[in-house]
Amino acid sequence: MRWSFVLLFLLAPRISWAQEELSLPEVTPPPSWTEGVSILRFFLAFLVVAGILWGTSYLLRRYSGGHIRFATSRYMRLLDALPVRGNLTLYLLEVGKRVIVLAHTGGTVREVAELDAEELVEYPKEEGFSGYLERIFRKPSPKS
């Protein structure tokens, strides 16, 4: 063990001599203003990508009526879908003037009920988080 240290001290001057002969080009760091430009470029690119994602999401929600459907039919129409729990979903399917309630669990689909279109009562849409915030922060109308 002691001899390894002695060997190291004997080779150390040669190692430093080898480093002196090696000539590398001097590298200068980029000017500091380019760091700000690259950060600005990053945020602009992030805003562009976020805007594209938001726009695509908005268009899909607007033109799909809340449900993204890739298949269409001339004789049937999906009126509504309600996920009840884990893998149980209820569907309202309109066929002609009849409305069929289907239950879908896992790989099984069963008819639950058959209704007339007049029996359906449309419930108002629940208020979302943005509606809740609007209600809280809404300015009261001035009384005349």
N, C-alpha and C positions, 0 to 999 in steps of 0.2 A: 504494500500500500504506500509506504513511504517512497519507494522508487518511482511510483507513477507521478508523484508531485515533482520529483527531481526531473523526470523526463519532460513533464509539462513546462517547467521553467527553462529547460534547454531548448525546447521547440518554440517557445513563445516569441523569441526575437525573429525567428525565421517566418513565423506566421505574419507578424506585423510587417516584415520586409516584403512579403508577397502582396499584402494589401496596398503597399505604397506603389508598387508597379502597376496595379490595376487602375486604369483611368476610365472613369464612367462620365458620361455627359451630365452636366449639371441640370437638374430639373427645377424649374421655378413654378411656384404655385400660381394658379390662375388669379386674376384680379378679383377683389372681393365683390365687385358689383355683379359678376356673373352668378354668384350664389343666390343673390336676390332675384335675378332673372329666372333662374331655374326653379326656384320655389314658386314664383308667380306663374310660370309656365305649368307647373304641376297642378296648382289650384285651378287654373283655367281649364286644363284638360279634365280635371275631376268634375268641375261644374258642367262641362259639355256632356260627359258621360252620364252624370246624374240627370241632366235635362233630357237626354235621349231615353233613358230608362223610364223617367216619369211620364214623358209624352207617349211612349209605347203602352205603358200601363193605363194611362188615361183613355187612349183610343180603344184599347181592348175592352175596358169596362163600359165605355160609352156605346160602342157599336155591338156589343154582345148582350146587352141588357142585363148585366150583372153576372151572367153565366157565360162561360166560354164554350161555345158549341161548335163542333167541327162537322157534324152530320145534320142534315135537314130531311124533312119528310113532308109530303103533300097531304097526308091523311092524319098525322098525329102531331101534337105539339106538347112539349114539356112546359107546364105552367109554373111549377115550383118544386124545390127540393129542400128538405129539412133534415139535417143530420141530428138524430135523436141522441144517440150515444155511440161509443166506440165504433162499431161496424154496422149499426142499424141506421138506415136512411129511408125516409118516406118521400115518395114522389107523387105529384099530381100530374096525370097525363090526360090531355084532352083528345078524345077521339069522336069526331062529329059533334053532337050535342051532349055527349056523355063525358063525365069526368071520372077517371079511374084512379083510386088511391093504391099505390104499390108500395110494398115494403121490401127493401133489399138488405140482406144480411149475408156477408161473406160471398158465397157463390149461389145463394138462393134468392129468387124473386117470387113474391106471392102477392096476389090481389087481396087487398084488405077490404075495400068498399067500392061501391059504384054510386056516383052522385049525378044530379042534374046540374047543369051550368048555373042555374038560378039559385041553387042552394049555397053556392060559395059566397062567403063574405070576406072582402078584402080588408085586412088589417093595415093600419098606417105603419109606415116604416119606422123602426125604432130610431131614436135620436143617437147619433154617433158622438164621438169625442169632440169633433169640431163643433157640432151643434151645442154641446154642453158648454164649451168655452165661449161660444158666441152669446149664449144666454147669460153667462156670468158677467162678461165684459161689455155687454151691450149698453150703450149710452141711453139713458132715459130720454124719451121725447119731451121737448119743452112744452109746458102747459101754457095755453094762451088765455 
